[in-house]
Amino acid sequence: MCLILLAWQHHPDYPLVVAANRDEFFDRPARAAAFWDEAPDLLAGRDLQAGGTWLGVTRRGRFAALTNFRDPPSHREGAPSRGELVTGFLLGDEVPEAYLESLLPRAGDYNGFNLLVADRGALFGFGNRAGGVRRLAPGVHGISNGALDEPWPKVREGRAALSRALAAPNAPDPEAILELLADDAPAPAAELPDTGVGAEWEQLLSPRFIRAPGYGTRCSTVLLLGRDQRAVLFERTYTAEGLASGTVRHRFELQLGL
C-alpha cells in the first residue's frame, strides 16, 4: 500500500475502519481480495510475483497492512519480499506488540517498510527506517511512504477527509470512503516532501490516487470491523488509465473463538 488511513476506536460502532490505496507498477501481477484456498480464514489480495500481500484480515479479527518507505538510495535488489511480513502476522497467533518485536533482529534485511498490525484489542505500528514499535492511540491515523502520521499532504488531508466521512449521517459508507480515496488532486509544490525521486515524480506521487507512466493506484480498499462482530471489505480495482475495472465485496462474521 502507499496510503493507509485508519480510524482506531474512533467510531462508536466500528472499532477499526481502514481506507487504503495500493500503488504499484501495473506490470506486477496481482489477484483481487479473496479468501485464500490454503488459508480459508484469511481475506486478502495477493501479489502473484512474490506470493504475499499488502493488506489483509482474518475471521479472527487480525488485521495487517504495509507500505514501502520511499528511500531510493537504500533500495537493495534481492531483499526478501515485504509482503511476507503481513502474512506472517495474519497467519500467526502472536499479539501485535510481540510480533513486531520479534521482527527487530531481521528488520534490516528488508527494504524500507512501515507495518501496521492489530487484533481486537490493540493496534501497533513499526517502521524499519523511521521509529520503533509503537502502540497507536484511539483516533484517526495515516501513513504513506514516510513515517507514521508524517504530515505529507495526502496523509494530512486524507485523515481529515476520513474524519468527515465518519461523522456523516449513516456513516460509515464504503462508497463514500472509496470516493475520498479517488481524489487525484496533486499537492502544492511547496508542500511536497523530498524523498529522492525528483520534483516531477514527487508531484506525480503526491495525490491520494496516483496516475503515472506505468505506475499508479491499482486498487482501493475499505475495511470495516464492527463491534457486532460483522466485517465488511470492499475493494475496487483500476486500470492503468485510472478507470474502475471491478469491485469485490465481502461481508462475513468474525469468529473470535477460532
N, C-alpha and C positions, 0 to 999 in steps of 0.2 A: 504494500500500500504506500501511497505517497501523501495521503491526507486522512487522518483519523480524527474525528470529532466524537466525543462521547460524554454522556451525562451519567454520572455515577451517584446513586442515592439522591437524585435531584428531583425526579418526577414522583408524585405520590403513589402511582400505580405501577411504575416501571423502574425497578432499581438500576437497570442498565439499558441505556439507549446508545446505539452506535450508528454513526453515519460515516462512511469511508469511501474514498476513491482509490482504485488501483491504477497506477500509471506505469506503463511498461511498453517495451518495443512490440509492435504488432506482429513481428515475425516469430515471437516466442509463443509456442503453442500452450494453450490452457483449456481447462474444462470448467464449465459453469458450476455454481454451487449445487451440490447434491450430497446425499448420504453415501458414504464410501462402501463399496462392496465388502472390503476386507475389514472395515471398522464401522459397522452399521449404526453406531451411536454418534458418529462424527459427521457433521454437516459442514462442508467447506468447498470452495473452489479448489482446483488442482493445477499446479504447474507441471505440465506434461514433459518439460525438459529435465527438471531435477527431481520431480516427484513429490515435493512438499506443497505447502500452501502459504498464503499471505494473511488469511483471516479464517477463523472457524469457531464453531460452538458445538457442544455435545449435549446429549439429552440429560446429562448430569448437571448442566448449567455451567460448565467450564468454558471459558472464552479466552482466545488469544489472537493477537494481530501484530503485524510487524511492518515497519517502514525501514527503508535504507537510509543511512546517514550520508548525505552528499559531501564527499571529500575526495575528488578525483585523484590527487597525487598519492593517496594512500591505498588506492584500489589495487588488489592483487588478483591476477588470473590464477585459477586453480584453487582458490579458497573454497572451503565447504559451503554448501548451499544454506543460506539463512532460513529458508523455508522449513528446514528440519527443526528449528527452534520452536516454531509454532506447533507442529505436530507432536513434538516431544512433550510439551505440556498437556495438550489436549488428550493424548492417549495415555497419560500417566496418572498418578494418584497424589503427587506431592502438592502441598498447599502452595499458593503463589510465591510467597516470600522464599520458601525453601527451594523451590525450583530455580528461581533466579539466582539465588546464592550458589546453587550447585553449578551454574554456568560460569562463575567467575574465573576458575582456573583455566578455562579454554576459550573465554570470550574473545581473546585476541587472535584466535585462529581465523575468525570470520572477518569479512569486510564490514564496514561500519553499519550498525543497525540500532534501532530502537524497538524494544519488545514490550508489549502490554499483555499481562496475564491476570485472569480473575476467576474466582469461584463465586459462590453465592454470598460469601462473607467478606471478601476483600479484593481490592484491585491494586496491583503493583506494576511499576514500570522500571525498565532498565535500559540504558544505552551504553554500548561498549566504547563510545567516543565522547560521551558527554553525560556525566553524572553516574552515581551508583544506583543500587537498588533503592527504590522509593515507593512508599505507600501513598496512594492518591487519596486526597480528602474528598468528601462529597462535593459535587459541583460539576461544572461543565469544563472539560479539558480538551486540548487539541495538540496534535503533533503532525509535522510534515517530515522534511528531511533534515531538520536540525534537532535541537534538544526539545524535550517535552515542554509544552506550553511556551516555547520561544515565540515571541510575538511577530512572526512573519505575517504579512498582510492576510494571506489566505487562512492562517490559523486564527488570528485575532478576529477577523470578520466572520469566519466560519463559526467560531464559538458563539459570537453574538447572534448569528442567524439561527443556530440551533436553539439557543435560549429562547428566542422569539417564537420559533416553531413549537416548542414545548409549552409555551404559555398560551397558545391559541386555543379557542374552543375546540373540543373534540380531539385534542392532541393526545398522543402523537399520531400523526397521519403519515404513513410511509410515503405516499406520493408527494406530499409537501416537503418531506425531508429529501427525497430524490431530487426535487426541483432545486433546493438550495445547493445541492452538490453539483448541479449542472451549470452553476454560474461560471461563465468563461471570461469575465472582465479582468483584464490584466491589472496588476498593481502599478501605482505611480513609480516612475523610475527612481525617485528619491527614497523610496521605502524598500527597495529591493535588497535582499541580503547579498553578500559576496561569498559564494561558495566555490569559486574557482572554475566556473564553466563559461565565464564571459558574459558581458552585458546582454547580448542578444538572447542567449539561452536563459539567463535569469528572467528576462521578460517573458519568454515563451512558457517558462515553468511557473510563473507567478500566479495564474488563476487557480481556483479550486478545480475547474475542469480544463484539461490541457489538450490542445491540438498543436502538434509539432510534426515535422517531417519524419515519418516512420515511427513515431512515438506519441503516446498520449494516454488519456483516460480510457482504459479498457473496460472497466465495469465500476458501477456504484452499488454499494451495499448498505442496507438498513437492517439493523438487528434490534429487536425489542424483546427483553426478558421481563415478564410480568410477575408481580407478587402472587398472582393466582396460579403460578406455575405454567402459564401459557407462554409460548415463544413464537415469534414471527421473524422470518428472514426474507427480505425482498432483495433481488439482485438484478440490475439492469445492465446489459452489455452493449457495447458501442463499436461501430466500425471505425476504420482509420480516418474517415471523413467526419467523425463525431456524431453520426446518426445512430439512434437507438436500433438495435438489431434483435432484441428479445428481452423478456423479463421472466424470471423464475420466482415463484412464491412458495415458501414452505411455512406451514403452521403445524406446530407439534407441542405435545405436553412434555414438560420437564419431569424427569423421573429421578428425584433426588436420592432415592434409596439404592440406585444402581452402584 
